[in-house]
Amino acid sequence: MKIKASVILPTYDEAGNIIKLVEAIKHELALKRITHEIIVVDDNSPDQTGILAQKYFSKFPEVRVIIRKKEKGLATAIRTGIEAAVGDIVVAMDTDFNHEPELVPRLVEKCDKYDVAVGSRFVKGGGMANKKREFLSRIYNIFLVGPIIGSPISDNLCGFFAMRRSELDKLPFDKIFYGYGDYFMRLIYLAKKQGNTFCELPSFYKDREYGASKSKFLSMFTDYLASAFAIRFGNSK
């Protein structure tokens, strides 16, 4: 059976979210009759996220779980998932319910017309429950990172996207998938350089229900700004 969408879920200590999230994504894609696979890439979580997912979905061939015991990190986990995927369209998203499962089929469908579809906090209808963080993130993305890298989108650090596999495979993975969320800036920059077309759909970030956020705003601010300059002026990996 030809698979239209491959959804990549990088996980670390998300035992409280992973079952509910995968079930929700499966439900939303099934409603739109989109053939799919879901690939959980777990970095050997101490809370046994990967093992839990393996056991729960053992009888569901459309759900695959990869547990990495040596390599760790968000960007390389997404690369691992992409390299294992077989769908025509690849989706990457967070596993803490920041990224809405109901938006996944809409992003996939947009790839019938565009090369890259992004779930954005900063287009009309998007946003964040944490208004202070939303304000700072909006300024940071739109007035700092975006102009530095010449981005075609407003949300350059969301990491919630769908992309045609045929176009994704043309990108230099070694120059993109390292570090943390800054991989997404490199992906967008190089996809634009490649001539890819983009669209954004509104995405709203709720407050996390389970676990603690792995993002530290102040360190991200300086690290990602440095990455943006490296991308723009050719000093990235």
Summary of the structure (lengths in Angstrom):
residues: 237
radius of gyration: 16.6
end to end distance: 37.9
largest distance: 48.7
contacts: 790
relative contact order: 0.16
helix: 41%
strand: 17%
